Amino acid sequence: MGATICKDDLIKIGYKKYQAISLIRQAKAIMVQEGCPYYNNKRLGRVPTHVVESILGVSLVSETGQINEA
């Protein structure tokens, strides 16, 4: 698990499919607003983990680098 996260990673930790898709879409929109036009691509499905964490308000990665289970 690196500094990015995708829909499948979110599903593995317990989010439903459409919740995961929605989180990725929101994160991409935030990245575009922050001035990263790279994320304005509908094929792109991997976003920085810190953006998803800011949307959720919780940390998804523990200090050991493992994804926390939901």
C-alpha positions in Angstrom: 0.0 0.0 0.0 1.6 3.2 -1.1 0.6 6.9 -1.0 -2.3 6.2 -3.4 -5.6 4.3 -3.1 -8.1 3.0 -5.6 -11.7 1.8 -5.6 -10.7 -1.8 -5.0 -8.5 -0.9 -2.0 -11.5 0.8 -0.5 -13.8 -2.2 -1.2 -11.2 -4.5 0.5 -11.3 -2.5 3.7 -15.1 -2.6 3.9 -16.7 0.1 1.8 -19.5 -0.8 -0.6 -18.8 -0.6 -4.3 -20.7 2.7 -5.0 -19.4 4.3 -1.8 -15.8 3.6 -3.0 -16.6 4.9 -6.5 -18.1 8.1 -5.0 -15.1 8.6 -2.7 -12.7 8.3 -5.7 -14.8 10.8 -7.7 -14.8 13.3 -4.9 -11.1 13.0 -4.4 -10.4 13.5 -8.1 -12.6 16.6 -8.0 -10.7 18.0 -5.0 -7.4 17.3 -6.8 -8.5 19.2 -9.9 -9.7 22.1 -7.7 -6.2 22.2 -6.1 -4.7 22.7 -9.6 -3.8 19.1 -10.7 -5.4 18.8 -14.1 -3.9 15.2 -14.3 -6.9 14.0 -12.3 -9.4 15.4 -14.7 -9.4 12.0 -16.5 -12.3 9.6 -16.3 -10.1 6.6 -16.8 -7.9 7.4 -13.8 -9.0 5.5 -10.7 -6.1 6.0 -8.3 -5.9 9.1 -6.0 -3.7 10.2 -3.1 -4.6 8.5 0.1 -4.5 11.7 2.1 -7.3 13.2 0.0 -9.6 10.3 0.7 -8.7 10.5 4.4 -9.5 14.2 4.5 -13.0 13.4 2.9 -13.6 10.7 5.5 -12.0 12.4 8.4 -10.2 9.2 9.5 -6.8 7.7 8.8 -6.9 4.7 6.5 -3.2 3.6 7.1 -1.7 2.7 10.4 1.8 3.6 11.5 3.0 0.2 10.3 1.8 1.0 6.7 -1.1 -1.5 6.8 -4.6 -0.5 5.7 -6.9 -0.3 8.7 -10.0 -2.5 8.4 -13.3 -0.7 8.5 
